[in-house]
């Protein structure tokens, strides 16, 4: 399932208000969504953008793709660079954790292989004639 981060329009005619949501890319603009990440109000003079940064980073790491409009608004607010940096850090943390677990599982296997090559830890009975 392709997931995108995009706007969901609210408000009345000529008074738009947008929620930032994570949704399946095939669903309609105001249709079903997975999670609300924040909102965007374009009407006040300094436009208002509120984002749950931790959840936005989570979805970026998971592979969700933000729309052009959302990305440009986050850039204007100075949030995009911060979010991308946080997402890269999360990816590095996850990668280092997976490498550590691989090393932990590989060490006992390597020790067992060395022991069998040296003739130790052989559970088979020896042939006695």
C-alpha positions in Angstrom: 0.0 0.0 0.0 1.5 3.4 -1.0 1.1 5.9 1.8 1.2 9.6 1.4 1.2 12.6 3.8 -1.2 15.2 2.5 -3.9 17.8 3.3 -7.5 17.1 4.1 -9.7 20.1 3.6 -12.1 21.4 6.1 -13.8 24.7 6.8 -16.5 26.4 4.9 -16.6 28.1 1.5 -13.8 30.7 1.1 -12.5 29.8 4.6 -10.2 26.8 4.1 -8.6 24.9 6.9 -6.5 21.8 6.3 -5.6 18.9 8.4 -2.3 17.1 7.7 -3.0 13.4 7.5 -1.4 10.1 6.5 -3.6 8.3 4.0 -3.5 5.6 1.4 -2.6 7.3 -1.9 -5.6 5.8 -3.6 -8.2 7.3 -1.2 -9.9 10.6 -2.1 -8.6 13.9 -0.7 -11.3 14.1 2.1 -11.8 10.3 2.4 -10.4 7.7 4.8 -7.1 8.4 6.4 -4.8 6.5 8.8 -3.7 9.2 11.2 -3.9 13.0 11.7 -0.4 14.6 12.1 -1.3 18.3 12.5 -3.1 21.2 10.8 -2.5 24.2 8.5 -4.5 27.4 8.6 -3.7 29.6 5.6 -5.9 32.6 6.6 -4.1 34.4 9.4 -1.3 36.7 8.3 1.5 34.5 9.6 -0.1 31.2 8.5 -0.4 28.6 11.2 1.2 25.2 10.9 1.2 22.7 13.7 2.8 19.3 13.3 3.4 16.3 15.6 7.0 16.1 14.7 7.6 12.7 16.2 4.8 11.1 14.3 5.8 12.8 11.1 9.3 11.5 11.4 7.9 8.0 12.1 5.9 8.0 8.9 8.8 9.4 6.9 11.0 6.6 8.1 8.2 4.1 7.2 8.3 5.4 3.6 5.3 7.8 3.5 5.7 10.4 0.7 4.6 14.0 1.4 2.8 15.9 -1.4 4.5 18.8 -3.2 2.2 21.4 -1.5 2.8 20.0 2.0 6.5 19.9 1.4 6.6 23.5 0.2 4.6 24.8 3.2 6.8 22.9 5.6 9.9 24.4 3.9 8.5 27.9 4.2 8.0 27.4 7.9 11.5 25.9 8.3 10.2 22.6 9.5 11.2 20.4 6.5 15.0 20.4 7.0 14.5 19.6 10.7 12.1 16.7 10.0 14.4 15.2 7.3 17.4 15.4 9.7 15.4 13.7 12.5 14.2 11.0 10.0 17.8 10.2 8.9 18.9 9.9 12.6 16.0 7.5 13.2 17.0 5.4 10.2 20.6 5.3 11.5 19.5 4.2 14.9 17.3 1.4 13.4 20.2 0.3 11.2 22.7 0.1 14.1 20.2 -1.8 16.2 19.7 -4.4 13.5 23.4 -4.7 13.0 23.9 -5.3 16.7 21.3 -8.0 16.8 22.8 -9.7 13.7 26.2 -9.7 15.5 24.7 -11.2 18.6 23.1 -14.0 16.7 26.2 -14.5 14.5 28.6 -14.9 17.4 27.2 -18.1 18.9 26.9 -19.7 15.4 30.5 -18.9 14.7 31.6 -20.3 18.0 29.7 -23.5 17.4 31.2 -23.8 13.9 34.8 -23.4 15.3 34.1 -26.0 18.0 32.9 -28.6 15.5 35.9 -28.0 13.3 38.2 -28.6 16.2 36.4 -31.8 17.0 34.8 -30.6 20.2 31.0 -30.5 21.0 30.3 -33.4 18.7 27.2 -35.1 20.0 27.5 -38.1 17.8 28.9 -41.3 19.4 32.3 -42.5 18.1 32.4 -45.7 16.1 33.9 -48.4 18.4 34.8 -51.7 16.7 
